[in-house]
Amino acid sequence: MANLNDINGDNVPMDFELSDEDDEDDVTLSSDSDYGSDQSEDLEDRVRITLDSSQIRALNGRTRHCMMSIYYSTLNGDIAICASCMINLNDTGVSMHLVRKHEINVYDALCDRSCTNCRLSLFMIIPCQICPICVA
């Protein structure tokens, strides 16, 4: 049995067990399965925006930015795990769900969670003009 720390620093037991259930139904993956072996389409998108000096000088703690958070969490939200840790802990036996959060606010007010396991940041702050959610 492995332990993870929740947001209060308390140890939470994680039970790792393998399931030997046999599926009798055949499963066919769709063409957009997002597996690494599916290299049938270009999976990279790059946008380059040139900023003039006035736009650069205008950036400060009161400038509006977007914060995108993507992580795995327990149903009650006590544990938040990054993708790297989730891959290593994929047989936890605990019900997890994937969270994607988008928030717009001034830069100084944006802050979110870190990974319960490795403590890496679970969010990215970007200018609103290149946010893929705002621009779409």
Phi and psi restraints in degrees (value plus and minus 20) as a CYANA .aco file:
   2 ALA   PHI    -123.4   -83.4
   2 ALA   PSI     140.1   180.1
   3 ASN   PHI    -143.5  -103.5
   3 ASN   PSI     122.6   162.6
   4 LEU   PHI    -141.1  -101.1
   4 LEU   PSI     134.4   174.4
   5 ASN   PHI    -114.7   -74.7
   5 ASN   PSI     113.6   153.6
   6 ASP   PHI    -102.8   -62.8
   6 ASP   PSI    -194.1  -154.1
   7 ILE   PHI     -86.2   -46.2
   7 ILE   PSI     -37.2     2.8
   8 ASN   PHI    -111.8   -71.8
   8 ASN   PSI     -21.0    19.0
   9 GLY   PHI      66.7   106.7
   9 GLY   PSI     -17.1    22.9
  10 ASP   PHI    -101.1   -61.1
  10 ASP   PSI     122.8   162.8
  11 ASN   PHI     -91.5   -51.5
  11 ASN   PSI     112.9   152.9
  12 VAL   PHI    -138.6   -98.6
  12 VAL   PSI      99.0   139.0
  13 PRO   PHI     -88.6   -48.6
  13 PRO   PSI     117.1   157.1
  14 MET   PHI    -139.0   -99.0
  14 MET   PSI     101.2   141.2
  15 ASP   PHI    -114.1   -74.1
  15 ASP   PSI      95.8   135.8
  16 PHE   PHI    -116.5   -76.5
  16 PHE   PSI      99.3   139.3
  17 GLU   PHI    -166.1  -126.1
  17 GLU   PSI     126.7   166.7
  18 LEU   PHI    -112.8   -72.8
  18 LEU   PSI     120.5   160.5
  19 SER   PHI    -120.1   -80.1
  19 SER   PSI     108.7   148.7
  20 ASP   PHI    -121.1   -81.1
  20 ASP   PSI       4.1    44.1
  21 GLU   PHI     -91.3   -51.3
  21 GLU   PSI     114.1   154.1
  22 ASP   PHI    -118.4   -78.4
  22 ASP   PSI     106.5   146.5
  23 ASP   PHI    -105.0   -65.0
  23 ASP   PSI     107.1   147.1
  24 GLU   PHI    -107.6   -67.6
  24 GLU   PSI     -35.8     4.2
  25 ASP   PHI    -106.7   -66.7
  25 ASP   PSI     117.2   157.2
  26 ASP   PHI     -98.4   -58.4
  26 ASP   PSI     119.1   159.1
  27 VAL   PHI    -133.0   -93.0
  27 VAL   PSI     109.5   149.5
  28 THR   PHI    -133.6   -93.6
  28 THR   PSI     104.9   144.9
  29 LEU   PHI     -98.5   -58.5
  29 LEU   PSI     122.5   162.5
  30 SER   PHI     -94.8   -54.8
  30 SER   PSI     148.2   188.2
  31 SER   PHI     -89.9   -49.9
  31 SER   PSI     -38.3     1.7
  32 ASP   PHI    -126.7   -86.7
  32 ASP   PSI      28.9    68.9
  33 SER   PHI     -95.5   -55.5
  33 SER   PSI     -32.3     7.7
  34 ASP   PHI      46.0    86.0
  34 ASP   PSI      -2.4    37.6
  35 TYR   PHI    -100.9   -60.9
  35 TYR   PSI     130.6   170.6
  36 GLY   PHI     -80.6   -40.6
  36 GLY   PSI     -45.8    -5.8
  37 SER   PHI     -94.2   -54.2
  37 SER   PSI     -34.1     5.9
  38 ASP   PHI    -110.1   -70.1
  38 ASP   PSI      67.0   107.0
  39 GLN   PHI    -125.6   -85.6
  39 GLN   PSI      11.5    51.5
  40 SER   PHI     -96.1   -56.1
  40 SER   PSI     -34.5     5.5
  41 GLU   PHI    -155.6  -115.6
  41 GLU   PSI     140.7   180.7
  42 ASP   PHI     -92.7   -52.7
  42 ASP   PSI     100.9   140.9
  43 LEU   PHI    -123.9   -83.9
  43 LEU   PSI      -5.5    34.5
  44 GLU   PHI    -138.5   -98.5
  44 GLU   PSI     115.4   155.4
  45 ASP   PHI    -150.1  -110.1
  45 ASP   PSI     107.0   147.0
  46 ARG   PHI    -147.5  -107.5
  46 ARG   PSI     111.6   151.6
  47 VAL   PHI    -143.9  -103.9
  47 VAL   PSI     111.9   151.9
  48 ARG   PHI    -143.0  -103.0
  48 ARG   PSI     103.8   143.8
  49 ILE   PHI    -140.2  -100.2
  49 ILE   PSI     108.3   148.3
  50 THR   PHI    -107.9   -67.9
  50 THR   PSI     106.1   146.1
  51 LEU   PHI    -121.4   -81.4
  51 LEU   PSI     114.7   154.7
  52 ASP   PHI    -104.5   -64.5
  52 ASP   PSI     151.0   191.0
  53 SER   PHI     -82.5   -42.5
  53 SER   PSI     -52.3   -12.3
  54 SER   PHI     -87.9   -47.9
  54 SER   PSI     -55.6   -15.6
  55 GLN   PHI     -88.4   -48.4
  55 GLN   PSI     -56.9   -16.9
  56 ILE   PHI     -88.4   -48.4
  56 ILE   PSI     -62.9   -22.9
  57 ARG   PHI     -86.3   -46.3
  57 ARG   PSI     -45.8    -5.8
  58 ALA   PHI     -96.0   -56.0
  58 ALA   PSI     -34.7     5.3
  59 LEU   PHI     -92.0   -52.0
  59 LEU   PSI     104.9   144.9
  60 ASN   PHI    -177.3  -137.3
  60 ASN   PSI    -193.6  -153.6
  61 GLY   PHI     -87.4   -47.4
  61 GLY   PSI     -34.0     6.0
  62 ARG   PHI    -121.1   -81.1
  62 ARG   PSI     -16.0    24.0
  63 THR   PHI     -96.2   -56.2
  63 THR   PSI     116.7   156.7
  64 ARG   PHI     -91.9   -51.9
  64 ARG   PSI     112.3   152.3
  65 HIS   PHI    -154.1  -114.1
  65 HIS   PSI     146.8   186.8
  66 CYS   PHI    -127.4   -87.4
  66 CYS   PSI     121.5   161.5
  67 MET   PHI    -138.5   -98.5
  67 MET   PSI     105.1   145.1
  68 MET   PHI    -134.1   -94.1
  68 MET   PSI     106.7   146.7
  69 SER   PHI    -139.5   -99.5
  69 SER   PSI     111.1   151.1
  70 ILE   PHI    -155.2  -115.2
  70 ILE   PSI     101.0   141.0
  71 TYR   PHI    -180.9  -140.9
  71 TYR   PSI     148.4   188.4
  72 TYR   PHI    -119.3   -79.3
  72 TYR   PSI     120.9   160.9
  73 SER   PHI    -162.4  -122.4
  73 SER   PSI     135.5   175.5
  74 THR   PHI     -93.6   -53.6
  74 THR   PSI     145.1   185.1
  75 LEU   PHI     -82.5   -42.5
  75 LEU   PSI     -52.3   -12.3
  76 ASN   PHI    -107.7   -67.7
  76 ASN   PSI     -25.6    14.4
  77 GLY   PHI      62.0   102.0
  77 GLY   PSI     -13.9    26.1
  78 ASP   PHI     -88.0   -48.0
  78 ASP   PSI     -51.9   -11.9
  79 ILE   PHI    -137.7   -97.7
  79 ILE   PSI     114.1   154.1
  80 ALA   PHI    -147.5  -107.5
  80 ALA   PSI     106.3   146.3
  81 ILE   PHI    -147.3  -107.3
  81 ILE   PSI     115.7   155.7
  82 CYS   PHI     -92.9   -52.9
  82 CYS   PSI     147.4   187.4
  83 ALA   PHI     -82.5   -42.5
  83 ALA   PSI     -60.2   -20.2
  84 SER   PHI     -81.6   -41.6
  84 SER   PSI     -65.5   -25.5
  85 CYS   PHI     -89.4   -49.4
  85 CYS   PSI     -55.4   -15.4
  86 MET   PHI     -85.1   -45.1
  86 MET   PSI     -56.9   -16.9
  87 ILE   PHI     -82.6   -42.6
  87 ILE   PSI     -60.9   -20.9
  88 ASN   PHI     -93.9   -53.9
  88 ASN   PSI     -44.1    -4.1
  89 LEU   PHI    -132.2   -92.2
  89 LEU   PSI      10.5    50.5
  90 ASN   PHI     -88.9   -48.9
  90 ASN   PSI     -33.1     6.9
  91 ASP   PHI    -129.4   -89.4
  91 ASP   PSI      32.2    72.2
  92 THR   PHI     -95.9   -55.9
  92 THR   PSI     -45.3    -5.3
  93 GLY   PHI      57.1    97.1
  93 GLY   PSI     -16.1    23.9
  94 VAL   PHI    -126.7   -86.7
  94 VAL   PSI     118.6   158.6
  95 SER   PHI     -89.3   -49.3
  95 SER   PSI     103.9   143.9
  96 MET   PHI    -144.2  -104.2
  96 MET   PSI     137.3   177.3
  97 HIS   PHI    -157.7  -117.7
  97 HIS   PSI     138.3   178.3
  98 LEU   PHI    -112.3   -72.3
  98 LEU   PSI     111.6   151.6
  99 VAL   PHI    -135.0   -95.0
  99 VAL   PSI     110.3   150.3
 100 ARG   PHI    -145.2  -105.2
 100 ARG   PSI      99.1   139.1
 101 LYS   PHI    -141.8  -101.8
 101 LYS   PSI     115.1   155.1
 102 HIS   PHI    -144.5  -104.5
 102 HIS   PSI     104.7   144.7
 103 GLU   PHI    -154.2  -114.2
 103 GLU   PSI     118.8   158.8
 104 ILE   PHI    -135.1   -95.1
 104 ILE   PSI     107.8   147.8
 105 ASN   PHI    -185.4  -145.4
 105 ASN   PSI     157.3   197.3
 106 VAL   PHI     -88.8   -48.8
 106 VAL   PSI     131.6   171.6
 107 TYR   PHI     -74.9   -34.9
 107 TYR   PSI     -64.1   -24.1
 108 ASP   PHI     -83.6   -43.6
 108 ASP   PSI     -42.8    -2.8
 109 ALA   PHI    -112.8   -72.8
 109 ALA   PSI     -26.5    13.5
 110 LEU   PHI    -110.6   -70.6
 110 LEU   PSI     102.1   142.1
 111 CYS   PHI    -183.9  -143.9
 111 CYS   PSI     122.3   162.3
 112 ASP   PHI    -159.8  -119.8
 112 ASP   PSI    -178.2  -138.2
 113 ARG   PHI    -102.6   -62.6
 113 ARG   PSI     145.2   185.2
 114 SER   PHI    -138.6   -98.6
 114 SER   PSI     142.9   182.9
 115 CYS   PHI     -82.7   -42.7
 115 CYS   PSI     111.2   151.2
 116 THR   PHI     -82.9   -42.9
 116 THR   PSI     -50.3   -10.3
 117 ASN   PHI    -108.5   -68.5
 117 ASN   PSI     -74.3   -34.3
 118 CYS   PHI    -126.2   -86.2
 118 CYS   PSI     -27.1    12.9
 119 ARG   PHI      50.7    90.7
 119 ARG   PSI     -10.1    29.9
 120 LEU   PHI     -92.6   -52.6
 120 LEU   PSI     134.7   174.7
 121 SER   PHI     -85.2   -45.2
 121 SER   PSI     120.6   160.6
 122 LEU   PHI    -124.3   -84.3
 122 LEU   PSI      -8.3    31.7
 123 PHE   PHI    -154.0  -114.0
 123 PHE   PSI     140.7   180.7
 124 MET   PHI    -155.4  -115.4
 124 MET   PSI     112.6   152.6
 125 ILE   PHI    -127.4   -87.4
 125 ILE   PSI     106.5   146.5
 126 ILE   PHI    -156.0  -116.0
 126 ILE   PSI     136.7   176.7
 127 PRO   PHI     -83.3   -43.3
 127 PRO   PSI     122.6   162.6
 128 CYS   PHI     -80.1   -40.1
 128 CYS   PSI     -49.7    -9.7
 129 GLN   PHI     -90.5   -50.5
 129 GLN   PSI     -33.2     6.8
 130 ILE   PHI    -138.5   -98.5
 130 ILE   PSI     -11.3    28.7
 131 CYS   PHI     -86.9   -46.9
 131 CYS   PSI     104.9   144.9
 132 PRO   PHI     -85.8   -45.8
 132 PRO   PSI     -42.1    -2.1
 133 ILE   PHI    -102.6   -62.6
 133 ILE   PSI     -63.5   -23.5
 134 CYS   PHI     -90.5   -50.5
 134 CYS   PSI     -57.2   -17.2
 135 VAL   PHI     -98.2   -58.2
 135 VAL   PSI     -46.8    -6.8
